[in-house]
Amino acid sequence: MKTAFPRCDDHGDWKSLYRAAILETDKNILLQKVSEAEQAVLARGRQLFYYGGTGEEQELLEDALYALRAFKSASEDLEDEIGSAALTLAA
C-alpha cells in the first residue's frame, strides 16, 4: 500500500528549519521562517506516524512545535503592542 507521505530519510531538515526560525532576528521574515519550520515539524510527525520512529524524536517534535507556536504568538503580540503604541503616539 502506498501512502500520501513518502518516506524521507533526512530527519535533520526540520531541526535546521527550527533553529533558523528561533534564531531569526529580521522581523520581516521571522513569521515566514516560523511557519516553514512548523510545517516541517508537522510533516516529520506524519512520517513518524506512518513509518515509526523513536519516542525521543516524537518528544522533540512536540517540544519544537510548542516552542514555535509560542514564539509565533509572542511575536504577533509584540507586533500588536508596537502598532498600538504607534497609534497612541500619533494621536
JOZIVEN-V244912 format. One record per residue. N is the residue number from 1. PHI is phi in radians with two decimals (* if undefined). OMEGA is omega in degrees with one decimal (* if undefined). Layout:
n = (N;N)
phi = (PHI;PHI)
omega = (OMEGA;OMEGA)
This chain:
n = (1;2;3;4;5;6;7;8;9;10;11;12;13;14;15;16;17;18;19;20;21;22;23;24;25;26;27;28;29;30;31;32;33;34;35;36;37;38;39;40;41;42;43;44;45;46;47;48;49;50;51;52;53;54;55;56;57;58;59;60;61;62;63;64;65;66;67;68;69;70;71;72;73;74;75;76;77;78;79;80;81;82;83;84;85;86;87;88;89;90;91)
phi = (*;-1.74;-1.77;-1.31;-2.01;-1.15;-1.19;-2.19;-1.58;-1.58;-1.39;-1.50;-1.04;-1.12;-1.17;-1.19;-1.17;-1.08;-1.06;-1.06;-1.19;-1.32;-1.73;-1.17;-1.90;-1.46;-1.14;-1.26;-2.08;-0.99;-1.15;-1.15;-1.16;-1.09;-1.11;-1.08;-1.14;-1.05;-1.12;-1.15;-1.13;-1.13;-1.10;-1.15;-1.07;-1.11;-1.07;-1.10;-1.08;-1.43;-1.99;1.47;-3.12;-1.48;-1.09;-1.10;-1.18;-1.06;-1.15;-1.08;-1.11;-1.09;-1.12;-1.12;-1.11;-1.05;-1.14;-1.09;-1.20;-1.17;-1.09;-1.11;-1.10;-1.12;-1.14;-1.15;-1.10;-1.12;-1.07;-1.10;-1.15;-1.11;-1.09;-1.12;-1.14;-1.14;-1.15;-1.14;-1.18;-1.30;-1.37)
omega = (-180.0;-179.8;-179.6;-177.2;-179.8;179.2;-179.5;-178.2;178.9;-176.9;-175.3;-175.8;-179.1;-179.1;-179.4;177.0;177.6;179.6;-179.9;-178.6;-175.2;178.4;-177.9;179.1;179.4;-175.6;179.3;179.7;-177.4;-176.4;176.9;179.5;177.4;179.1;178.1;179.3;179.5;178.7;179.2;178.5;179.4;178.7;178.9;176.6;176.3;178.1;178.6;179.7;-176.4;-172.4;-179.1;-179.4;-178.5;174.3;179.0;179.6;177.7;178.1;176.7;178.6;179.1;178.4;-179.8;179.8;177.2;-178.6;179.4;-179.8;176.3;178.9;179.4;179.7;179.2;179.3;178.6;177.9;178.9;177.7;178.4;180.0;178.7;178.7;178.7;178.9;179.0;178.0;179.2;179.6;-178.2;-175.7;*)
